[in-house]
Amino acid sequence: MNGNLLLVVCLSTLRKLVADIGTPCTVTSDCNTTTVAGTVCDTIMSPPVCKLGSAANCTNNQDDCASNSSCIANACRCTVFTHTEETSTKLCKKDIGQTCAGLTDCVISQAVCDATEAVPVCKLAADQSCVIEADCAANSECRNSTCSCRTGYMKQADKSCLPGLGTACSSTLACDRTANTGVVCDNTNVCKLPLGATCIASTDCVSGASCSTICSCSKGYIADVPYVLCLEEPIACAASTENGIVWPEALDGHISRNRSCPEGYQGDIYRRCENGIYLNPVNNCTRRAIQDLHAQVFNGSLNSTEALSKLKQATNTWTAANENLPTTGDLQTLNQILDKVIDDIELNSTTVENVADSVFEVANNLLDESSTSSWKSLVNDKGVGADSVITTIDRFISKVVNSSATVLNMTFDMPNLFAEIGQVDSCEHIMFPSTTIKAEKANKSMDDLIVVGCGPGKQVFSGGLFKNMSGMLPSTSNDIDSLDSSINGPVLSFSFHRQAIRTVDVRITFHIFDRKLTDPSCLYWETNQRKGRWSTDGCILEQFDREKGTVTCHCNHLTNFAVLMSPTSITETNTVHQRRLRVLSIVGCSISIIGLVLTITTIVFFWKALRSRRSILLLNLCSVLLLAYVIFLAGVDKTSQHAVCTSIAVLLHYIFLTAFFLMLSEGCIIAQVVLRPFDKRNYLPALLGISYGMPLVVVSISAAASKLNGYGNDKFCWLSIDSGLFWAFAGPALTVIFVNTIISVAVIKTMFGTSAISKRTDADKIKTGIRSVCVLLPVFGITWLFGVFAVNRETSVFQYLFVIFNSLQGLLIFIVQCILDRKVQEAFKARLTRWFATEVSATATEMKARSSKID
């Protein structure tokens, strides 16, 4: 009895361990398949529960069927058209090409969930039959109707394909480890062998490693902490001792500090390690007296007037005795004090002049030549310098103007700066310095000048002239290559106050310090960034007179202006080449002018005999080239006046382009005559329109896009190669040369194909070919091809060839188109025959008359 009871209890417990439909499960064996056939564990659901699998008998309860299926005709069937039955699990899963969330979403017997796509989709696994490559999973292709891993990829246990050794990868987990278990994705994103792995070639090892039976880091590389990858050995500045100061080894970008300041100073001297080289030391030691003054001003224990007086005393000491020159720390601290004093000081009509004198005296001392080296070290280290003093002065002038309701008329003449605050009732323009006397005080040469356009009504203005800021200000600019540039003149500033005036006409004249420098650039100080910089926006070079040593700029706004110039890099050899090329150009162009004049005269003189479309084109070409040579000789070196030089460059650009398009028209006419002899249509008017119209379009677009920057410089009035504007000429010219070269080859080939030429001997054919080339080269402009190679300053041979051939183009045209031309020869012979016939007739008449008289 007890045994039977125990059996019943065990069977009952066993039934409870088997889940019914709707009960959670882990695998299908957890479900009651005995009572209800076809029950499966629906792993698509979360969490999985027991459900009726595909094709299992069901009632009308739709919830009994597994995911993506419904009870239809008493059987569970896949109802979503994108799904199909997976035989092993009896679940309805997604077909190829359908989006998926994981491997279990797809029909596992033939597909994988490809997560490399932007949206994961079910794709065919390796070894599955395919029709198109798009159906195959990542890193595989449809080859011979079967999905196969691409070259460099290896098949995995789940039939996916992972990159093998030497193949690009995204992470170490993405690399194949069936062939080499230790493969990693190195820092170049390639699957490679790690450090310590047995190798055959260095290309198998991670980047920066080499193979000597095992992978190890090469010279210049060090192993990372897990000893897997090789990292570049960090750049460091070597330890050194200079002026008794020991500088330890420092990593690139780090700063080494030394606190051995002289007695009476506090702070440190530091050096920055940059690209493995220590920069010059920056002396950030500051006098204790200046530090104490800084503390008193900022904690309010010293009023502004007293602070200003002590500032004068502190700064006058080094300018008077030229001893204990200011350090970088002194200059920065003193400027901070001056800035604070200007913020706090009260101004009125009785004190303004005395305060202003003191402020400008302190500023003058801060800008003294004795402080140049300290400002320069600050510029090299932080990219900022004495521009902070100029900004402080600008703020003070604005405060003076705003605090005074009376008529302002003040000048401040200091050794290192000159400032003026003035007022006019109305004007057309204002000059700063405004009078000859003030200009003489500011600068004996009276070269530095700002002329500003203004309007009606009362105008309050201020101007500043900072006489020598070279080395005290950064020379960086994003608009020009300023690596070797320096400020080669005073810094001039001008401002209007009390009312907004839109200035559109500002002309600034600078006297330059060093006339050996070249390539002047007109710039203004842009302060709308954390670090200021020089910018060319709104400023153009108007004139550079090297003999007088002046640069004139034109700007459309007001601020602080300067001129940057670069040291010349012309070697003695280059100078000799330039002189020779100049002489060759002058002689050749002069000869060409004579040849072109003779050509035009000949065609006009024999016009009745030579009249044709080619003659009209030749007349146009010769006239344009003649004009180009004359302007070239007369104005290509007129660089002292920027506006004139720019105009000459624009005009030469248009004229030479017109010449090239006329050469193209010449090629088209010759091609029509030789290649299409039966085409009698007259294309001449259209070709002339294109020849003069297209260059106008090109030049207009180039001038507008460049804002005339690149048309002329301080060396010549032509297109600048450095700015890239030269290619606005070279591009169309090369196109014409290319087309004319093709036409030349086609014309000569056609000529040699005629029966008249084919019957000639080889020697006659060669002579004919050479004569044809000589006829076509001058008028087709093909010799200008040397100019492309002459752009490189190192290829002096091509420069000489370019100058010789093209400066003599006019002479070659005269020789080929007149002296050697048969029509010209025949016309000349006919004219000689008529001359002789007339002479003979006149002689006969005269003799007959004499005979009559005798009789």
Disulfide bonds with the S-S distance in Angstrom:
Cys25-Cys41 2.11
Cys31-Cys50 1.96
Cys58-Cys71 1.97
Cys65-Cys76 1.99
Cys78-Cys92 1.91
Cys100-Cys113 1.96
Cys106-Cys122 2.02
Cys130-Cys142 2.04
Cys136-Cys147 2.08
Cys149-Cys161 2.00
Cys169-Cys185 2.03
Cys175-Cys191 2.10
Cys199-Cys211 2.05
Cys205-Cys215 1.98
Cys217-Cys230 2.19
Cys237-Cys273 2.07
Cys261-Cys285 1.93
Cys427-Cys454 1.78
Cys522-Cys553 1.91
Cys539-Cys555 2.11
Cys645-Cys717 2.17
